Amino acid sequence: MRNDPSAEALEAWIIRLRREFHRYPELSFKEHETQKRILKILGELGIEARKIADTGVLASIRGTMPGPCIALRTDTDGLQVQEELTERNEDYISGNDGVMHACGHDGHMAMLFGAARLFLENRDFPGEVRLIFQPAEEIPPGGSERVIAEGGLKGVDAVMGMHIFTNHESGSVGFRPGPFMASTNRFEITLKGKGGHISKPASCIDPVRMATDFISSIYPALEKRLEPDKYVLGVGRIQGGAQFNRTPDSVEILGSYRTFDSETTEIIDMTIRECLDRVKERYAKPGEEFTGLPDYALDILHGYPVLVNDPDFTGAVNLKLQESFPELTVYPELEKTFAAEDFASYLQKVPGIFISLGTRNPEKGIVEINHSCTFDIDEDILLTGTEIFYNISLDFLKHPEKYIDLQKYNGPQEYLEKA
């Protein structure tokens, strides 16, 4: 990595941008002021841009020669978290009450701008760099689907993203070929019983007990069918009833589960239904007053798909990082994580990679996990991430054959069709 006055100036600019974005976070699909700031900065840099996905921005930097196109993506939304004052964040703590950049998206935007400046300073490259400032990463189905639907990947041959995490040390990077991050799936259950006074249990069907039985049964049922490293499942909310001496008519259960393949997802879907059917059968009672009861309604939303890094592209990135950043700690086989990312949708369309950039630094007190109200980043990593964005992208534009098989990949660019 560079160590010269120009790099110091670039780093100071990136840190300033990160802090500016951090001060004014906005929720998913409400990133209106963030969008204005992005467009303003791009305009000052002389980069052509347009709005996309309602509150997102799409921009392009073209080189001096024809060639492939690589997209670099950042997310832009914050979280519904009240940020707490710490010994570090006094100068940039969130100014928007109840909203916080608690997942590093402020740093992602700053690094992408840093990479854009490097490309502007060195225009002698082939092809195009597409900059995707994507809204709404935090809520399924995610802003990536909107970006894709509105042509954000049109003409793109490869895609790269990066995410700041505290699960490895500051300045290190990690990734893995193939499945890397989990799918995210949401289930909502309404258990329908028959309400009444708790002194007359024979006249009621208690949905609270039904909910308890379901939750008690779903975990062992899954443990019998799946290895523990294949999935996680949890209940986030149970809601029902309003009075201490009345059996409610219904109870709602809201939860989620994550997997690394569609087969596991199907097994969990089926197991949830089987457990609900058994609960329904167990609480059935004879009599006209119980006709149609008990019952349940189940709604399953399959959100972000499994994030799968292209093996060839990932292998080439690993080699390039070792060549260009010998001092960098690289984890090329980082463990799969049950975290989820809608960047997965881009990787379903074009080859590419999603990289984890470590920010854990106990000496600076930066140890809180993402989504914490005291989450922060080691700003020393911002220049590292910027230069990784720039160097990998530039190498791909000059040598795409190292990253994708031009004979197999039916990409959108003419140079690929003629290869």
N, C-alpha and C positions, 0 to 999 in steps of 0.2 A: 504494500500500500504506500501511497505517496507521502512524502514528508517534505513539503516545500511551501513557500509563501502562498502560492495559488491554492494549494490544498487547504491551508489554514483558513483562507478567506472563504472558500467554498464550505468548509465545515461550519464556520461561524454563521453563514447564511442559512444552512440547512437547520441548525439548532434554533435559529430565530424563527424560521417558518414552523418548526415543530411546536415551539412554545405558543406561537400565535394560534395555530390550529387547536392546541390543547385548551387554550383559554375560552374558546367558543365552540364547544361540541354541540352537535344536533342529532336528534334521533333519526332512525331509518325512514327514508323517503321524506324527511323534513329538513334535509341539508341545504336549505335555500341560501343562507348566508355563506356557508362553506363553498357552495357552487360559485357564488359571486367572487369569493376570494381566489378560487382556483382560476377562474376565467381572467381575473385581473392580473394575476401573476403570469399566466401564459401570455396574455397580451403584452405585458412589459418585456417578456422574453422574445416576442415576435413569433410565437408558435400558433399556427392555425388551430382552431378548436370549435367544437359545437356541443350543444347540450344533448344528453342522451339519458334514457331511463328516468325521465322527469327531473331528478336532482343530480344526475351525474354529468360527467364531461368526457368527451372523446377528443384527443388531439393527435397530431402527427408531426414527425420530424423526418424529412426526406434527405437522403444522402445525395452525393454528386453523381452516382452511377445507378443503373437499374439493378435490382436484386430482390431478395426475399423480404418478407415483412415479419417482424417479431413484435408481439404485444406485451407490454409491461403493465401490470394491473396493481392498483392500490384500492383499498376500501376507504370510505370517508365518514361512516356513521359512528356516533358515540353510543353509550349505554345509559339506561335509566338507573344511574347510580349517583348518590350524593358524595362528592369527593371530600375527603377529610384533609385538613391542613397538616402538613408534615414539615420536617426540618429542611426539606428540599424544594417543595413546590410553591413556596410563597410568591414567587415572581410569575408563576404561570398557572395557578390553580383555576379550575373552571369558574367562569363567570356566569354560567347558565345553571340556575338552581335545579338540582335533581338530575343533571345530565353530566356525563364524564367520558372522556376518552380513556376508558379503563382497559383497553385491549390493544393499544399500540397503533391504532389507525392514524393518529397524528404523526407518528414517526414514519409510517409507511408512505404517507403523502409527501413528507419532507424528503425522504430518500428518492422518491420518484422524480421530484423536481430537481434534486441534485444530479441524477442521471441525465435528465433532460439538458441541464446546463453543460454537462460534459460533452454530450452529442452536439450541442450548438457550437461549442468551442472547437470541435474536431469534425467538421462536416464531410471530410474525405472518406466516406464509407458508402457501400452499396445498399440499395434498398430503402426500407422505411422502418422507423420505430413508432409503434402505435402506443399512445399513453391512454390507459383506461382508468379514470377516476370513478370508481363504481360505488353507488349508494347501497344502503340496506343489506350489508353482509350479515347483520346480526339477527334478521328475522326471516325464517323460511317463508316462501321458497327462495328468497334472496334476490338481490338486484342483478346478479349475473344473468339470469334468465331473460330479464328485460333488455340488458345490453346485447345479448345474442340475438334476440328477436328483432331488435332495431338495427341490426347490421354491424354491430361493434366488432365482430370477428371477420367481416367480409374482407377477403384478400389477405388474411393473416395465415402464416405458415407455422408459427410456433408461439407459445405463450409462456410467460414466467411471472411468478408471484413470490412474495416473501412475507413472512409474519414474524413479529417479535414475540418471543416467549421467555419465561423465566425458568424453563425446565432444563436449561444447560447454561454454561458460564458465558459471561459477557464477551461478545465478539466472536464466539465460535458459531459455526453453522452446521446444520444437520438436515438430512433428507434420507429417503430410501427409494429404490426403484419399486414400481408396482404399487399396491395398496399402501397408503401412508396415513390417511385420516379417515375416520369412520363416517358412515351415513348417519343421518339423524332422522328419527321417526317419532311422531307424537301420537298418543292415543288418548281419547276422551270417552269415558264410559258413564252412562246414566243408568243406575240400577233402580228399577221401578218396583216398589212394594205397595203396601196398603197402610195408610196412616190411621192413627187413632190414639186413644188414651193408653198410656203405658200400663195401666192397671188391668187392661183387657188384652193381653198378648195373643189370646186365641183368636181375637177379631182383627188382628193386624198381621202384616208381613213386614218384618223389620229390615229395611234396606241398609241400615247401619251394620247389622250383623252380616248381611250379604256382602257388603264392602269389605268387612274384616275377613270373611272367609275367602273372598277372591284374592286379596292381598297375601293372605297366609298360604294360599295354594299356588300362586303363579311362580313364586321363587323356586320352591322345590321341584315343580314340574319342569321348569327350564333347566335346572341343574341336572336332571336325569337325562336330558336330551342334548345338552350343549356343553362344551368345555368352557371354563370361565374366561379364557382369553379371547373368546369369539364374540362376546357381547357384554353390554352393561344395560341394566333396566332399573328404573326408579320411579316412584310415585312422588309427584311434586305438590299435589293438592288434593284434599278430600273435603267436600263441602256438602252440607245437608242439614236440614232441621233448623228450627228457630226457637223451640221452647223446651224447657227441661223435662216436662212431664207429658210430652207428646211424641209418639213414634212418627217420624216424617214419612211422606209419600215417596220420596226419592233421595238418592245420594249421588253426587257426581265425583268421579275420580279422574284426575288429569295426570298423565305421566309421559315418559319418553323412554326410548331405548336406542342403542347404537350398535351397529354391526359393521363388518368388513366385507360382506358379500351378500348377494341377493338370496341365496339359499338359507342362510341364517335368519334373514329378515322374514322369509316365508314361514320358517319354523316358529318364530316368535308370534307372528300374526295368528297362525293356527292354534298355538298353545293358549293364547289369550282367549280366543273364542271357545275352545274346549273347556277351559276353567269357568268361563261365564255360563256355559251350558250346564255344567255340573252344579253350579250354585243355583241356577234357575230351577233345576230339577229337585234339588235338596230342599228348597223352601216352598215348593208347591203345596197348596192345601185344597181339599175338596170343598165344594159349595159354590152356589151361584155368585155370592158376594166376592169371590176370588177369581171369577172368570177373566181370563187373559192375563192374570198375575200369578207370580211375579214375572217380570220381563226385563230386558235390558236393551239399550241402544249403544252401539259401538261405532266410533268414528276414528279411523286411523289415517293420519297424514304422513306420507312418505316424503320427507323433506330433501335435504341435500344428499346427493349420491355419494358413494365412496370416492374419495380423492385418490386417483391412481396416477402416479408419476410415470411418464414414458421411460422405459428402461434404457433405450439407446440414448435419449436426450440426457437422462440423469447420469449415465456413465460418462458422457462427454463433459458434462458440467464438473464432475468430480476430477477428471484429468486436468481440466483447465484451471480449476481452483488450486490444485497442487502445483501447477506450473507457474501461475501468476501470483499466488499468495502463499509462498512456502511457509510463512510464519503463522498462517491461519490454522486453527484447530478445526478439522473437518470430521464430521461423523457421517460417513456415507451409508451406514446401515442403522440409522437412528430407529429406535423402537417405534412401532405403530402406536398411534395415539387415538383415544376415543373422542378427542376434540374433532369438530366438524367444520367444514369451510365450503362456502358455495363456489369457490374457485374450482371445485371439482367439475362443475358444469362446463367450464372452458376446456378442461382436459379431456372431456368426452368428445369435443369437436376437433381439436388440433393437439399435436404432441407438445409436451413441455414439462415444466417442473415447478413444484412449490417447495420453497426452502424455509426452514426454521432458523431464525437468527437469534442467538442467545443473548440475554440481557442480565442474567443473574450475577449480582456483584455484592456479596455480603459486606465487603469493606465499606461500600457506599450505602449500605442499608437497603439495597434493592433486591428484595427476596419475595415480595408478595406476588401471588399468582395473578394471572390475567382475570379481569372482572372484579378484583378487589377494590374497595373504596380508597385504598392507599397505594394502588398499583402505580409504578413509575418505571422509567427506563433509564439505563445508563447511556447518556447522550454520546459517549465515545463510540458507540456502535453505529451511529448514523452515517458517518463517512464510510465505514466498512461496508454497510449495506448498499450505499450509493455506488461504490466502486465495483461491487459484485454485480449489481444490475448492469452497469456500463460495460464491464469487461466481458461478461458472458454474452450479452446481447451483441456486442461488436464482433466477437469471435464467431457467433452464429451467422451474422450477416455476411461475413467474409468467407466462412467455411461451413455452409449448412450441411454438407455431406458428412461432417463429423457428428452431427446431432440427429439427423433423420436420414433414412434410406431413400434417396431420391428416386430410385427405381420402383419402390413399393408405395411411397406416399403420394397419393393423388391430391396434391395440394391445389389451392386456388390460383397460384401465380403462374404466369406463362413460362417462367424459367424452369419451373418444376415439370410442366407438361412437355417441355422440349428436352429435358434431361435424359 
